[in-house]
């Protein structure tokens, strides 16, 4: 029984570790989604800016306006490249945290299974002991009854 108590304490620690891993994983998902959404919005801005630039090329527009639009697109490109790196980092972090969560879950399940097996074994041993005690009592009663 003492072994089961110790294992239960270890299981509790593993459950706590799993909760922390789950929280860290959820935070990494949130960061990834936020960064990916920013990248998506920036790509949409770039697409619209390129459409405006293409339209400006076909129409009569001042050279300054074209330079300004081109500079804006270049700025968006630089920002997009930076955000793509951030998305990759966030994805890598999210995958690492998912792996930790999976490992924590597996560890927790191992201890749950060990505890379950030990409890079944203890219950079986108790039943066997109880049966032996009952057999002994029955034998004593039979012998006492026979001796009367």
PAZAPA-4460 file (N, C-alpha, C; in steps of 0.05 Angstrom, whole numbers, plus 32768, in hexadecimal, padded with zeros to 4 digits):
% residues 148
    n_x    n_y    n_z   ca_x   ca_y   ca_z    c_x    c_y    c_z   seq   type   mol
   8011   7FE8   8000   8000   8000   8000   8011   8019   8000     1      X     A
   8028   8018   800F   803A   802F   8010   8045   8036   7FF5     2      X     A
   804A   8021   7FE5   8055   8025   7FCA   8041   8035   7FB9     3      X     A
   8027   802E   7FBC   8013   803C   7FAD   8011   8059   7FB4     4      X     A
   8015   805F   7FCE   8014   807B   7FD7   802B   808B   7FCB     5      X     A
   8043   807F   7FCB   805A   808C   7FBF   8056   8090   7FA1     6      X     A
   804B   807C   7F94   8046   807E   7F78   8031   8093   7F72     7      X     A
   801D   8095   7F84   8008   80AA   7F81   8014   80C6   7F83     8      X     A
   8028   80C9   7F95   8035   80E3   7F97   8045   80E9   7F7E     9      X     A
   8053   80D5   7F74   8061   80D9   7F5B   804E   80DF   7F44    10      X     A
   8037   80D1   7F43   8023   80D7   7F2F   801A   80F4   7F31    11      X     A
   8015   80FD   7F49   800D   8119   7F4D   8021   812C   7F42    12      X     A
   803B   8126   7F47   8050   8137   7F3C   8050   8137   7F1D    13      X     A
   804C   811F   7F12   804B   811C   7EF5   8032   812B   7EE9    14      X     A
   801C   812A   7EF7   8004   8139   7EEE   800A   8157   7EEE    15      X     A
   8018   8160   7F03   801F   817D   7F04   8031   8184   7EED    16      X     A
   8045   8173   7EE8   8057   8178   7ED1   8047   8179   7EB7    17      X     A
   8034   8167   7EB4   8024   8166   7E9C   8013   8180   7E99    18      X     A
   8008   818A   7EAF   7FF9   81A3   7EAF   800A   81BA   7EA6    19      X     A
   8023   81BB   7EB1   8036   81D0   7EA9   803D   81CE   7E8C    20      X     A
   8042   81B5   7E83   8048   81B1   7E66   8031   81B9   7E55    21      X     A
   8018   81B3   7E5E   8001   81BA   7E4E   7FFD   81D8   7E4D    22      X     A
   8002   81E6   7E63   8000   8203   7E63   8016   820F   7E51    23      X     A
   802E   8205   7E52   8044   820F   7E41   803D   820A   7E24    24      X     A
   8032   81F3   7E1E   802B   81EC   7E02   8015   81FF   7DF8    25      X     A
   8001   8204   7E09   7FEB   8216   7E01   7FF6   8233   7DFC    26      X     A
   8008   823C   7E0D   8014   8256   7E09   8024   8257   7DEF    27      X     A
   8032   8241   7DE8   8041   8240   7DCF   802F   8240   7DB7    28      X     A
   8018   8233   7DBA   8004   8233   7DA4   7FF9   824F   7DA0    29      X     A
   7FF3   825D   7DB6   7FE9   8278   7DB5   7FFD   828B   7DA7    30      X     A
   8017   8288   7DAF   802B   8298   7DA3   802E   8292   7D85    31      X     A
   802E   8279   7D7E   8030   8271   7D62   8019   827D   7D52    32      X     A
   8000   827A   7D5C   7FE9   8284   7D4E   7FEA   82A3   7D4B    33      X     A
   7FF3   82B0   7D60   7FF5   82CD   7D5F   8009   82D6   7D4A    34      X     A
   8021   82C9   7D4A   8036   82D0   7D37   802D   82C9   7D1B    35      X     A
   8021   82B2   7D17   8018   82A9   7CFD   8002   82BC   7CF2    36      X     A
   7FF1   82C5   7D04   7FDC   82D8   7CFC   7FE8   82F3   7CF3    37      X     A
   7FFC   82FC   7D02   800A   8314   7CFA   8017   8311   7CDF    38      X     A
   8023   82FA   7CDA   8030   82F5   7CC0   801B   82F6   7CAA    39      X     A
   8004   82E9   7CAF   7FEE   82E8   7C9B   7FE5   8304   7C95    40      X     A
   7FE1   8314   7CAA   7FD7   8330   7CA6   7FEC   8340   7C96    41      X     A
   8005   833C   7C9C   801A   834A   7C8D   801C   8342   7C70    42      X     A
   8018   8328   7C6B   8017   831E   7C4F   8000   832A   7C40    43      X     A
   7FE9   832D   7C4E   7FD2   833A   7C40   7FD8   8357   7C3A    44      X     A
   7FE5   8365   7C4D   7FED   8381   7C48   8000   8383   7C30    45      X     A
   8013   8370   7C2F   8026   8371   7C19   8018   836C   7BFE    46      X     A
   8006   8359   7BFE   7FF7   8353   7BE6   7FE7   836B   7BDC    47      X     A
   7FDA   8379   7BEF   7FCB   8392   7BE8   7FDE   83A7   7BDE    48      X     A
   7FF5   83AA   7BEB   8009   83BF   7BE3   8013   83B9   7BC7    49      X     A
   8018   839F   7BC1   8021   8398   7BA7   800C   839E   7B92    50      X     A
   7FF3   8399   7B98   7FDD   839F   7B86   7FDD   83BD   7B80    51      X     A
   7FDF   83CD   7B95   7FE0   83EA   7B92   7FF8   83F2   7B81    52      X     A
   800E   83E6   7B86   8027   83EC   7B77   8023   83E5   7B59    53      X     A
   8018   83CE   7B54   8013   83C6   7B38   7FFF   83D9   7B2A    54      X     A
   7FEB   83E1   7B39   7FD7   83F4   7B2E   7FE5   840E   7B28    55      X     A
   7FF6   8417   7B3B   8004   8430   7B37   8017   842F   7B1F    56      X     A
   8022   8418   7B19   8034   8416   7B02   8024   8419   7AE8    57      X     A
   800C   840F   7AE7   7FFC   8411   7ACF   7FF0   842D   7ACB    58      X     A
   7FEC   843B   7AE1   7FE1   8456   7ADF   7FF8   846B   7AE0    59      X     A
   7FF1   8483   7ADB   8005   8498   7ADC   8007   84A1   7AFA    60      X     A
   801E   8499   7B06   8022   84A0   7B22   803E   84AC   7B24    61      X     A
   8041   84BC   7B38   805C   84C9   7B3B   8070   84B4   7B44    62      X     A
   8089   84BB   7B3D   809F   84A9   7B44   80A2   84A7   7B62    63      X     A
   809E   84BD   7B70   80A0   84BC   7B8D   808C   84A9   7B99    64      X     A
   8074   84A9   7B8E   805F   8497   7B98   8067   847A   7B94    65      X     A
   8072   8474   7B7C   807B   8459   7B77   8092   8450   7B89    66      X     A
   80A5   8463   7B8E   80BB   845D   7BA0   80B0   8458   7BBC    67      X     A
   809E   8468   7BC4   8092   8465   7BDF   8084   844A   7BE2    68      X     A
   8075   8442   7BCE   8067   8429   7BCE   807B   8411   7BCE    69      X     A
   8090   8414   7BBE   80A4   83FF   7BBC   80B3   83FC   7BD7    70      X     A
   80B9   8413   7BE3   80C7   8412   7BFE   80B5   8405   7C12    71      X     A
   809B   840C   7C11   8088   8400   7C24   8087   83E1   7C20    72      X     A
   8087   83D8   7C07   8087   83BB   7C02   80A1   83AE   7C0C    73      X     A
   80B7   83BC   7C08   80D1   83B1   7C12   80D1   83AF   7C30    74      X     A
   80C6   83C3   7C3D   80C3   83C3   7C5A   80B2   83AB   7C63    75      X     A
   809B   83A7   7C55   808A   8391   7C5C   8099   8376   7C58    76      X     A
   80A9   8374   7C42   80B8   835C   7C3D   80CB   8356   7C54    77      X     A
   80D9   836A   7C5D   80EC   8367   7C73   80DD   835E   7C8D    78      X     A
   80C7   836A   7C92   80B7   8363   7CA9   80AC   8347   7CA7    79      X     A
   80A4   833F   7C8E   809A   8324   7C89   80B0   8310   7C8E    80      X     A
   80C8   8315   7C85   80DE   8303   7C89   80E3   82FF   7CA7    81      X     A
   80E3   8315   7CB6   80E7   8314   7CD3   80D0   8303   7CE0    82      X     A
   80B8   8308   7CD8   80A1   82F9   7CE3   80A2   82DC   7CDC    83      X     A
   80AB   82D6   7CC4   80AE   82B9   7CBC   80C1   82AB   7CCF    84      X     A
   80D7   82B8   7CD6   80EA   82AD   7CEA   80DC   82A9   7D05    85      X     A
   80CD   82BC   7D0D   80BE   82BB   7D27   80AA   82A4   7D26    86      X     A
   809C   82A1   7D10   8089   828B   7D0D   8097   8270   7D0F    87      X     A
   80AE   826E   7D02   80BE   8255   7D03   80C7   824F   7D20    88      X     A
   80D0   8263   7D2E   80D8   8260   7D4A   80C0   8257   7D5B    89      X     A
   80AA   8264   7D57   8092   825E   7D66   8089   8241   7D60    90      X     A
   808A   8239   7D47   8083   821E   7D3F   8095   820A   7D4C    91      X     A
   80AF   820F   7D4B   80C3   81FD   7D58   80BD   81FB   7D76    92      X     A
   80B9   8211   7D83   80B3   8211   7D9F   809A   8202   7DA5    93      X     A
   8085   8206   7D95   806C   81F9   7D99   806F   81DA   7D96    94      X     A
   807E   81D2   7D82   8083   81B5   7D7E   8093   81A9   7D95    95      X     A
   80A6   81B8   7D9F   80B6   81AF   7DB6   80A5   81AC   7DCF    96      X     A
   8094   81C0   7DD3   8082   81BF   7DEB   806D   81A8   7DE8    97      X     A
   8065   81A3   7DCF   8052   818D   7DCB   805F   8172   7DD1    98      X     A
   8079   8170   7DCA   8088   8158   7DD0   808A   8154   7DEE    99      X     A
   8090   816A   7DFC   8092   8169   7E1A   8077   8161   7E26   100      X     A
   8062   816C   7E1B   8048   8165   7E25   8042   8147   7E21   101      X     A
   8048   813D   7E09   8044   8121   7E03   8054   8110   7E17   102      X     A
   806D   8117   7E1B   807E   8108   7E2E   8073   8108   7E4A   103      X     A
   8069   8120   7E53   805E   8122   7E6D   8044   8111   7E70   104      X     A
   8035   8111   7E5B   801C   8101   7E5A   8022   80E3   7E5C   105      X     A
   8037   80DA   7E4D   803F   80BE   7E4D   8049   80B6   7E69   106      X     A
   8059   80C8   7E75   8063   80C2   7E90   804C   80C0   7EA4   107      X     A
   8039   80D2   7EA2   8023   80D1   7EB5   8013   80B7   7EB1   108      X     A
   800E   80AF   7E98   8000   8096   7E93   800F   807E   7E9D   109      X     A
   8029   807E   7E9B   8039   8068   7EA6   8034   8064   7EC4   110      X     A
   8035   807A   7ED2   8030   8078   7EEF   8013   8070   7EF5   111      X     A
   8000   807A   7EE6   7FE5   8072   7EEA   7FE2   8054   7EE6   112      X     A
   7FEF   8049   7ED2   7FED   802D   7ECC   7FFB   801C   7EE2   113      X     A
   8012   8026   7EEB   8020   8018   7F01   800F   8017   7F1A   114      X     A
   8003   802E   7F21   7FF2   8030   7F39   7FDA   801D   7F36   115      X     A
   7FCE   801D   7F1E   7FB7   800C   7F19   7FBE   7FEF   7F1C   116      X     A
   7FD5   7FE7   7F11   7FDF   7FCB   7F13   7FE4   7FC4   7F30   117      X     A
   7FF1   7FD6   7F3E   7FF8   7FD1   7F5B   7FDE   7FCE   7F6B   118      X     A
   7FCB   7FDF   7F66   7FB1   7FDD   7F75   7FA3   7FC2   7F6F   119      X     A
   7FA4   7FBA   7F56   7F98   7FA0   7F4F   7FA6   7F8A   7F5D   120      X     A
   7FC1   7F8B   7F5D   7FD1   7F76   7F6A   7FCB   7F76   7F88   121      X     A
   7FC9   7F8E   7F94   7FC3   7F8F   7FB1   7FA7   7F84   7FB7   122      X     A
   7F94   7F8B   7FA5   7F79   7F80   7FA9   7F78   7F62   7FA6   123      X     A
   7F87   7F57   7F93   7F88   7F3A   7F8F   7F96   7F2D   7FA8   124      X     A
   7FAB   7F39   7FB2   7FB9   7F2E   7FC9   7FA6   7F2F   7FE2   125      X     A
   7F97   7F45   7FE4   7F84   7F47   7FFB   7F6E   7F32   7FF8   126      X     A
   7F64   7F2E   7FE0   7F50   7F19   7FDC   7F5B   7EFD   7FE3   127      X     A
   7F73   7EF8   7FDB   7F80   7EDE   7FE0   7F84   7EDB   7FFE   128      X     A
   7F8D   7EF0   800C   7F90   7EEF   8029   7F76   7EEB   8037   129      X     A
   7F62   7EF9   802D   7F47   7EF7   8039   7F3C   7EDA   8035   130      X     A
   7F40   7ED0   801E   7F37   7EB4   8018   7F45   7EA0   802A   131      X     A
   7F5F   7EA4   802D   7F6F   7E92   803F   7F65   7E94   805B   132      X     A
   7F5F   7EAC   8064   7F55   7EB0   807F   7F39   7EA3   8082   133      X     A
   7F29   7EA7   806F   7F0E   7E9A   806F   7F10   7E7C   806F   134      X     A
   7F23   7E71   8060   7F27   7E54   805F   7F30   7E4A   807B   135      X     A
   7F42   7E59   8087   7F4C   7E52   80A1   7F36   7E53   80B6   136      X     A
   7F25   7E68   80B5   7F0F   7E6A   80C7   7EFB   7E53   80C3   137      X     A
   7EF6   7E4D   80AA   7EE4   7E36   80A4   7EEF   7E1C   80AF   138      X     A
   7F09   7E18   80AB   7F15   7DFF   80B5   7F12   7DFE   80D3   139      X     A
   7F19   7E14   80E1   7F16   7E15   80FE   7EF9   7E0F   8107   140      X     A
   7EE7   7E1B   80F9   7ECA   7E17   8100   7EC2   7DFA   80FC   141      X     A
   7ECC   7DEF   80E6   7EC6   7DD3   80E0   7ED2   7DC0   80F5   142      X     A
   7EEB   7DC6   80FC   7EF8   7DB5   8110   7EEB   7DB9   812B   143      X     A
   7EE3   7DD1   8133   7ED6   7DD6   814C   7EBA   7DC8   814C   144      X     A
   7EAD   7DC9   8136   7E92   7DBD   8134   7E95   7D9E   8136   145      X     A
   7EAA   7D94   8129   7EAF   7D77   8128   7EB6   7D6C   8144   146      X     A
   7EC5   7D7C   8153   7ECE   7D74   816E   7EB8   7D74   8182   147      X     A
   7EA2   7D80   817E   7E8C   7D82   8191   7E7E   7D69   8194   148      X     A
***
